[in-house]
Amino acid sequence: MYYNGRRRGQDGVGAVLDFLLANARLVIGVGGAAILGIATLAVKRIIERAGRRAEDNKPMTDSWEELSLVSSSPKLLKKGIEDVVMKKIAVATRKADLSQPLPAAPALESHLSERVCVSGAAAVCHARGVSGPCRSRLQQYLGCRVCVPPPVTMQAQRRALEVATEIQAFLRTKHPHMPLGELRLAGSLLDDLQVITADHTSLLVHLQVEESLWSAVRGEDTFLSHPQLFLIRRENLEYFPRGRSYWDHFLVGGYLSARLVAEQLAKSVTEAMNWPSLSGSLGCQVRPVLDAHGDASIKLEVRPSDEEEEEPEEEEERLFVRVLPTLCIGDESVCAGPTHTHTHTHAPCEHAWFFSLYPKEAGLLASLDQSDGGVRRKCLKTLKAVCRTNPTLRPLSGRHLGNLLLHLSDKATDWSEEAFSGRFQEAIEELIGYLEIGRLPSYFKPAVNLLQEFSEDDIDEMGFMLYCAVSQPEILLI
């Protein structure tokens, strides 16, 4: 084809590839169309380079390096899209009319080929420069979609604290011998890291345990083999037999069971409290809700009293409060976290206690921003809002995004207001890299892979969306 005339062949191939791309979205969806675009661009470049080398009588061996654009795409491409794309292009090329004049450059190439860089085995559309419209759109999104008005945050905190006071008074009356400390508000609502709406928080119920009778055993030193799980072991049973501690009632195999403690508190609170009376005294509706994951912890819904019995139209007016038993032994503070947070570990982790790294992660981000006037927390909130409003990216929580930004802070030094849009785009590119290898290490516990809880299909779908957005981040700011 190329020896008989390069321009004749180029026209036919371009027409066929443009037709395939134009109809791709109807067949394989938006994500598949993006991958088809990458594959199409790779094939077109191979053909063009082969023609140039044929005219110059040069070898075309390294022309096939462009195939790295295809092989570096997400895993769904390797599961079948690659073969389909190549076969369709080959068949269509053989049937194409190669005698028409060369048309204008297809829109596909100008749209996808702006900046492509190949790094090792990974190739990512990498746009270092951030356009003015993108910066303005990012600031607009931050103001109208991300930030929660301070009065709304303060009202949610006040309601949560009022609920905590009532629950604490009830527990002291119902279980006077249960050694409990103060209930304390915790989580992103307290740290001003919630986005779109202030709709969830945690209340920590501190269990008072005798340090001479209990000790914390790290998960990596046990059969659990997980650095964020702990077992609370009963000590000195030969000198202080069972019954000397109130918490001996919740022993399982010589260890304090987080699930049994959570079930006892949940049964006492959800079944015995007078919720209509509590709602009347607080001026808002408070009711327990059944967790979708079947967790034993207490989850409450708080909403304005003027709402009807049906589901409210405005989701942002609801506040969900989770009550978690917590205990401190020495320097370790652990909680009976929801069971679904341990789905990537092996049973019987429901009897283990969870060591949350959130306080250290949020504290480090705040201190870094305070030291250099940075925008790390602003970037985190923007990413959280993007993931929350995008169904494909919704599995990514603040835990994943916070660790992502901590890793990025070790690489990037400029976190000024002027660099905000650039850091936002770099965070997207870094996240793509972690998804490609299927591993995002925890900043304070590198042995913990934060992506381990996701299936391969979840990672593929998230990678698809981010691949589409990496060169045009505005499509995420909806």
C-alpha positions as CSV (number, residue, x, y, z in Angstrom):
1,M,0.0,0.0,0.0
2,Y,2.7,2.5,1.0
3,Y,5.0,1.6,-1.9
4,N,2.2,2.5,-4.4
5,G,1.3,5.8,-2.8
6,R,1.2,6.8,0.9
7,R,-1.5,9.4,0.7
8,R,-4.0,7.0,-0.9
9,G,-3.7,4.5,1.9
10,Q,-3.7,7.1,4.6
11,D,-7.1,8.4,3.5
12,G,-8.8,5.1,3.6
13,V,-7.4,4.1,7.0
14,G,-8.3,7.5,8.5
15,A,-11.9,7.3,7.3
16,V,-12.4,3.8,8.7
17,L,-10.8,4.6,12.0
18,D,-12.9,7.8,12.4
19,F,-16.1,5.7,11.6
20,L,-15.1,3.1,14.2
21,L,-14.5,5.7,16.9
22,A,-17.6,7.6,16.2
23,N,-19.7,4.5,16.8
24,A,-17.7,3.1,19.7
25,R,-19.6,4.8,22.4
26,L,-22.9,3.1,21.3
27,V,-21.3,-0.3,21.5
28,I,-18.8,-0.3,24.4
29,G,-19.6,2.8,26.4
30,V,-17.6,5.9,27.3
31,G,-14.8,4.1,29.0
32,G,-14.4,1.6,26.1
33,A,-14.5,4.5,23.6
34,A,-11.6,6.1,25.4
35,I,-9.5,2.9,25.2
36,L,-10.5,2.5,21.6
37,G,-9.3,6.0,21.0
38,I,-5.9,5.2,22.5
39,A,-5.6,2.0,20.4
40,T,-6.7,3.9,17.3
41,L,-4.2,6.6,17.8
42,A,-1.4,4.0,18.3
43,V,-2.3,2.2,15.0
44,K,-2.5,5.4,13.1
45,R,0.9,6.5,14.3
46,I,2.4,3.1,13.4
47,I,1.0,3.3,9.8
48,E,2.2,6.9,9.4
49,R,5.7,6.1,10.7
50,A,5.9,3.0,8.6
51,G,5.0,5.0,5.5
52,R,7.7,7.6,6.3
53,R,10.3,4.9,6.8
54,A,9.3,3.1,3.6
55,E,9.9,6.3,1.7
56,D,13.3,6.8,3.3
57,N,14.3,3.2,2.9
58,K,14.8,2.9,6.7
59,P,14.0,0.0,8.9
60,M,10.7,0.1,10.7
61,T,11.6,-2.0,13.8
62,D,11.1,0.7,16.4
63,S,7.8,1.8,14.8
64,W,6.2,-0.8,16.9
65,E,7.2,1.0,20.1
66,E,3.9,2.8,19.7
67,L,2.1,-0.3,20.8
68,S,3.1,0.6,24.4
69,L,0.2,3.0,24.2
70,V,-2.1,0.0,23.8
71,S,-0.4,-2.4,26.2
72,S,-0.3,0.2,29.0
73,S,-4.0,0.7,29.0
74,P,-6.2,-0.6,31.9
75,K,-6.8,-4.3,32.4
76,L,-10.1,-4.3,30.6
77,L,-8.2,-3.8,27.4
78,K,-6.2,-6.9,28.1
79,K,-9.4,-8.9,28.7
80,G,-10.6,-8.6,25.2
81,I,-10.9,-5.1,23.9
82,E,-7.4,-5.2,22.4
83,D,-8.2,-8.2,20.2
84,V,-11.6,-6.7,19.1
85,V,-10.1,-3.4,18.2
86,M,-7.2,-4.9,16.2
87,K,-9.4,-7.3,14.3
88,K,-12.0,-4.7,13.5
89,I,-9.3,-2.3,12.3
90,A,-7.6,-4.9,10.2
91,V,-10.9,-6.1,8.5
92,A,-12.0,-2.5,7.9
93,T,-8.7,-1.5,6.5
94,R,-8.8,-4.4,4.0
95,K,-12.3,-3.4,2.9
96,A,-11.6,0.4,2.8
97,D,-11.5,2.4,-0.4
98,L,-7.9,3.6,-0.5
99,S,-8.2,5.8,-3.6
100,Q,-9.8,9.0,-2.1
101,P,-7.8,12.2,-1.4
102,L,-6.5,12.9,2.1
103,P,-9.0,14.7,4.4
104,A,-8.3,17.1,7.2
105,A,-6.6,15.7,10.3
106,P,-9.2,13.6,12.3
107,A,-10.6,15.1,15.5
108,L,-9.5,12.0,17.3
109,E,-5.8,12.6,16.9
110,S,-6.0,16.3,17.9
111,H,-8.1,15.3,21.0
112,L,-6.1,12.4,22.3
113,S,-2.5,13.1,21.2
114,E,-1.9,16.4,23.0
115,R,0.7,15.0,25.4
116,V,1.5,11.3,25.7
117,C,4.5,10.2,27.8
118,V,5.7,6.6,28.3
119,S,7.2,5.7,31.6
120,G,8.6,2.2,32.0
121,A,5.7,-0.2,31.2
122,A,3.1,2.5,31.8
123,A,1.9,5.2,29.4
124,V,-0.4,8.0,30.7
125,C,-1.8,11.1,29.0
126,H,0.2,13.6,31.0
127,A,-0.7,17.3,30.8
128,R,1.7,19.4,32.8
129,G,0.2,22.7,31.9
130,V,-3.2,23.6,33.4
131,S,-5.3,25.9,31.3
132,G,-6.9,29.0,32.6
133,P,-10.5,27.7,32.1
134,C,-9.6,24.6,34.1
135,R,-8.2,26.7,37.0
136,S,-11.3,28.9,37.0
137,R,-13.6,25.8,36.8
138,L,-11.8,24.2,39.7
139,Q,-12.2,27.3,41.9
140,Q,-15.9,27.5,40.9
141,Y,-16.4,23.8,41.8
142,L,-14.6,24.3,45.1
143,G,-16.9,27.2,46.1
144,C,-20.2,25.8,45.0
145,R,-19.8,22.1,45.4
146,V,-17.1,21.2,47.9
147,C,-17.2,23.5,50.8
148,V,-19.9,23.1,53.5
149,P,-21.1,26.4,55.0
150,P,-19.8,26.8,58.6
151,P,-23.3,27.2,60.0
152,V,-24.3,23.8,58.6
153,T,-21.2,22.2,60.0
154,M,-21.7,23.8,63.5
155,Q,-25.4,22.7,63.5
156,A,-24.4,19.1,62.7
157,Q,-21.8,19.1,65.4
158,R,-24.3,20.5,67.9
159,R,-26.8,17.8,67.1
160,A,-24.2,15.0,67.4
161,L,-23.1,16.3,70.8
162,E,-26.6,16.5,72.0
163,V,-27.2,12.9,70.9
164,A,-24.0,11.9,72.7
165,T,-25.1,13.5,75.9
166,E,-28.4,11.6,75.9
167,I,-26.8,8.2,75.1
168,Q,-24.1,8.7,77.8
169,A,-26.8,9.5,80.4
170,F,-28.8,6.5,79.3
171,L,-25.9,4.1,79.5
172,R,-24.9,5.3,83.0
173,T,-28.5,4.7,84.2
174,K,-29.0,1.4,82.4
175,H,-25.5,-0.1,83.2
176,P,-24.2,1.7,86.3
177,H,-21.4,-0.9,86.8
178,M,-20.1,-0.7,83.2
179,P,-16.9,1.4,83.4
180,L,-17.3,3.9,80.6
181,G,-15.6,7.2,80.0
182,E,-16.9,10.3,78.1
183,L,-18.4,10.0,74.6
184,R,-16.3,12.1,72.2
185,L,-17.0,13.4,68.7
186,A,-14.5,12.3,66.1
187,G,-14.0,12.1,62.4
188,S,-14.0,14.5,59.4
189,L,-16.9,16.5,60.7
190,L,-14.8,17.6,63.7
191,D,-11.8,18.3,61.4
192,D,-13.7,20.3,58.8
193,L,-12.9,17.8,56.1
194,Q,-16.5,17.0,55.0
195,V,-17.6,18.0,51.5
196,I,-20.9,18.8,49.8
197,T,-22.9,18.2,53.0
198,A,-22.2,17.5,56.7
199,D,-23.9,14.1,56.9
200,H,-21.9,11.7,59.0
201,T,-19.8,11.5,62.1
202,S,-18.6,9.1,64.8
203,L,-19.0,9.1,68.5
204,L,-16.4,7.2,70.5
205,V,-17.5,5.4,73.7
206,H,-14.3,5.0,75.8
207,L,-14.1,1.7,77.7
208,Q,-12.1,2.0,80.9
209,V,-10.0,-1.2,81.3
210,E,-7.4,-2.2,83.9
211,E,-4.0,-2.0,82.2
212,S,-2.7,-4.6,84.7
213,L,-5.2,-7.1,83.4
214,W,-5.2,-6.4,79.7
215,S,-2.6,-5.9,77.0
216,A,-2.6,-5.1,73.3
217,V,-1.1,-7.5,70.9
218,R,-0.3,-6.3,67.3
219,G,-2.0,-8.1,64.5
220,E,1.2,-8.8,62.6
221,D,2.4,-10.8,65.7
222,T,-0.6,-13.1,65.5
223,F,-2.4,-15.3,63.0
224,L,-4.3,-12.1,61.8
225,S,-1.1,-10.9,60.0
226,H,-2.5,-7.4,59.6
227,P,-0.7,-4.3,61.0
228,Q,-3.9,-2.3,61.7
229,L,-5.6,-5.0,63.8
230,F,-5.0,-5.7,67.4
231,L,-6.1,-8.4,69.9
232,I,-6.8,-7.4,73.5
233,R,-5.4,-10.2,75.7
234,R,-6.5,-11.0,79.2
235,E,-3.4,-11.2,81.5
236,N,-2.6,-12.7,84.9
237,L,-5.5,-15.1,85.0
238,E,-3.6,-17.3,87.5
239,Y,-3.5,-14.4,90.0
240,F,-6.7,-12.5,89.0
241,P,-9.2,-15.1,87.8
242,R,-12.1,-14.3,85.5
243,G,-14.7,-12.0,87.0
244,R,-12.2,-9.5,88.5
245,S,-12.8,-7.2,85.5
246,Y,-16.2,-6.2,84.1
247,W,-15.0,-6.9,80.6
248,D,-14.3,-10.6,81.4
249,H,-17.9,-11.2,80.3
250,F,-16.8,-10.6,76.7
251,L,-13.8,-12.9,76.5
252,V,-13.4,-15.2,73.5
253,G,-10.5,-17.6,73.8
254,G,-8.7,-15.3,76.3
255,Y,-9.2,-12.2,74.2
256,L,-11.7,-9.3,74.5
257,S,-14.1,-9.6,71.6
258,A,-14.8,-6.3,69.9
259,R,-18.0,-7.7,68.3
260,L,-19.5,-8.9,71.6
261,V,-18.9,-5.5,73.2
262,A,-20.4,-3.7,70.2
263,E,-23.4,-6.0,70.2
264,Q,-24.0,-5.5,73.9
265,L,-23.9,-1.7,73.5
266,A,-26.0,-1.8,70.4
267,K,-28.7,-4.0,72.0
268,S,-28.9,-1.7,75.1
269,V,-29.1,1.5,73.2
270,T,-31.2,0.6,70.2
271,E,-33.8,-1.6,72.0
272,A,-34.1,0.2,75.3
273,M,-33.9,3.9,74.6
274,N,-37.2,5.8,74.2
275,W,-36.6,7.3,70.7
276,P,-39.8,9.3,70.4
277,S,-39.1,10.9,73.8
278,L,-35.5,11.6,72.8
279,S,-36.6,13.2,69.5
280,G,-39.1,15.4,71.3
281,S,-36.5,16.7,73.8
282,L,-33.9,17.4,71.1
283,G,-36.2,19.0,68.6
284,C,-35.2,16.6,65.8
285,Q,-36.0,13.1,64.8
286,V,-33.5,10.5,66.0
287,R,-33.8,6.8,65.2
288,P,-31.6,3.8,64.9
289,V,-31.0,2.4,61.4
290,L,-30.0,-1.1,60.2
291,D,-26.5,-1.0,58.6
292,A,-26.4,-2.4,55.1
293,H,-23.3,-4.5,56.0
294,G,-24.9,-6.1,59.1
295,D,-22.5,-4.5,61.5
296,A,-23.1,-4.8,65.2
297,S,-22.2,-1.1,65.9
298,I,-24.8,1.5,66.6
299,K,-25.8,3.7,63.7
300,L,-28.3,6.6,64.2
301,E,-30.1,8.9,61.8
302,V,-30.8,12.5,62.8
303,R,-33.0,14.7,60.7
304,P,-35.1,17.8,61.2
305,S,-38.4,17.3,63.1
306,D,-40.5,18.9,60.4
307,E,-39.7,16.1,58.0
308,E,-42.5,13.6,57.2
309,E,-42.2,9.9,57.6
310,E,-41.2,9.4,54.0
311,E,-37.6,9.7,52.9
312,P,-36.6,13.4,52.8
313,E,-36.0,15.0,49.4
314,E,-32.9,16.8,50.6
315,E,-30.2,14.2,51.6
316,E,-28.0,16.9,53.0
317,E,-30.4,17.5,55.9
318,R,-29.8,14.0,57.3
319,L,-26.9,13.2,59.7
320,F,-25.8,9.7,60.4
321,V,-24.0,9.1,63.7
322,R,-22.1,5.9,64.3
323,V,-21.2,4.9,67.9
324,L,-18.0,3.0,68.3
325,P,-16.6,1.4,71.4
326,T,-13.0,2.5,71.9
327,L,-10.3,1.7,74.5
328,C,-6.7,2.8,75.2
329,I,-4.0,0.6,76.5
330,G,-0.6,2.3,76.9
331,D,0.1,4.3,73.7
332,E,-2.4,2.3,71.6
333,S,-6.0,3.5,71.0
334,V,-8.2,1.0,69.2
335,C,-11.9,0.8,68.4
336,A,-14.4,-1.8,67.4
337,G,-14.6,-0.6,63.8
338,P,-17.3,-1.7,61.4
339,T,-16.9,-5.2,60.2
340,H,-16.8,-4.3,56.5
341,T,-13.6,-2.3,57.0
342,H,-11.9,-5.7,57.6
343,T,-13.3,-7.5,54.5
344,H,-9.8,-7.8,53.1
345,T,-8.5,-9.7,56.1
346,H,-9.3,-13.2,57.3
347,A,-11.7,-14.3,59.9
348,P,-12.1,-14.2,62.8
349,C,-11.2,-10.5,62.6
350,E,-14.6,-9.6,64.0
351,H,-13.1,-10.3,67.4
352,A,-10.2,-8.0,66.7
353,W,-9.9,-4.3,67.3
354,F,-9.1,-1.8,64.7
355,F,-6.2,0.7,64.9
356,S,-7.3,3.8,63.0
357,L,-4.6,6.0,61.4
358,Y,-7.0,8.8,60.5
359,P,-6.0,11.1,63.4
360,K,-2.3,10.9,62.5
361,E,-3.1,11.4,58.8
362,A,-5.4,14.4,59.3
363,G,-3.1,15.9,61.8
364,L,-0.1,15.7,59.5
365,L,-1.9,17.2,56.6
366,A,-3.1,20.1,58.8
367,S,0.4,20.7,60.2
368,L,2.0,20.6,56.8
369,D,-0.5,23.2,55.5
370,Q,0.1,25.3,58.6
371,S,3.8,25.3,58.1
372,D,3.8,26.5,54.5
373,G,0.4,27.9,53.9
374,G,-0.4,25.0,51.6
375,V,-3.6,23.8,50.0
376,R,-3.3,20.1,50.8
377,R,-6.5,20.0,52.7
378,K,-8.3,22.0,50.0
379,C,-7.0,19.5,47.4
380,L,-8.2,16.6,49.6
381,K,-11.7,18.0,49.9
382,T,-11.9,18.6,46.2
383,L,-10.9,15.1,45.4
384,K,-13.4,13.8,48.0
385,A,-16.2,15.7,46.4
386,V,-15.2,14.5,42.9
387,C,-15.2,10.9,44.1
388,R,-18.5,11.3,46.0
389,T,-20.4,12.7,43.0
390,N,-18.9,10.2,40.5
391,P,-20.5,6.7,40.8
392,T,-17.4,5.1,39.4
393,L,-15.0,6.7,41.8
394,R,-17.3,6.6,44.8
395,P,-15.5,3.6,46.4
396,L,-12.5,5.9,47.0
397,S,-12.9,7.4,50.4
398,G,-11.0,10.0,52.4
399,R,-8.7,7.3,53.7
400,H,-7.4,6.5,50.2
401,L,-7.2,10.2,49.1
402,G,-5.6,11.4,52.3
403,N,-2.8,8.9,52.0
404,L,-2.5,9.7,48.3
405,L,-1.8,13.4,49.1
406,L,0.6,12.5,51.9
407,H,2.7,10.5,49.4
408,L,2.4,13.4,46.9
409,S,3.6,15.9,49.6
410,D,6.9,14.0,49.8
411,K,7.4,14.6,46.0
412,A,5.9,18.0,45.4
413,T,7.2,21.0,47.3
414,D,5.1,23.9,46.0
415,W,1.6,23.8,47.7
416,S,0.8,27.4,47.3
417,E,-2.5,28.7,46.2
418,E,-1.2,29.3,42.7
419,A,-0.2,25.6,42.4
420,F,-3.5,24.3,43.5
421,S,-4.8,23.3,40.1
422,G,-1.4,21.7,39.2
423,R,-1.4,19.7,42.4
424,F,-5.0,18.5,41.8
425,Q,-4.0,17.2,38.4
426,E,-0.9,15.6,39.7
427,A,-2.9,13.8,42.3
428,I,-5.1,12.3,39.6
429,E,-2.0,11.1,37.7
430,E,-0.5,9.6,40.9
431,L,-3.7,7.8,41.6
432,I,-3.7,6.3,38.1
433,G,-0.2,5.0,38.8
434,Y,-1.3,3.3,42.1
435,L,-4.3,1.8,40.4
436,E,-2.1,0.4,37.6
437,I,0.0,-1.5,40.0
438,G,-2.9,-2.3,42.3
439,R,-1.3,-1.0,45.4
440,L,-1.6,2.2,47.5
441,P,0.5,1.8,50.6
442,S,-0.6,3.5,53.8
443,Y,1.6,6.4,54.6
444,F,2.2,5.4,58.3
445,K,1.9,1.6,57.7
446,P,3.4,0.9,54.3
447,A,2.6,-2.8,54.8
448,V,-1.1,-2.0,54.5
449,N,-2.3,-1.9,50.9
450,L,-5.3,0.4,50.8
451,L,-6.5,-0.9,47.4
452,Q,-6.6,-4.5,48.6
453,E,-10.3,-4.1,49.6
454,F,-11.2,-3.5,45.9
455,S,-11.9,-6.1,43.3
456,E,-10.1,-6.1,40.0
457,D,-13.2,-4.9,38.2
458,D,-13.5,-2.0,40.6
459,I,-9.9,-0.9,39.9
460,D,-10.5,-1.3,36.2
461,E,-13.5,0.9,36.2
462,M,-11.9,3.6,38.3
463,G,-8.8,3.5,36.1
464,F,-11.0,3.9,33.0
465,M,-12.6,7.0,34.4
466,L,-9.3,8.6,35.5
467,Y,-7.7,7.8,32.1
468,C,-10.5,9.7,30.4
469,A,-10.1,12.6,32.8
470,V,-6.3,12.9,33.1
471,S,-6.0,15.2,30.0
472,Q,-9.2,17.1,30.7
473,P,-9.8,17.2,34.5
474,E,-12.9,19.5,33.9
475,I,-15.0,16.5,33.1
476,L,-14.8,15.5,36.8
477,L,-15.9,18.9,38.0
478,I,-19.6,18.5,37.4
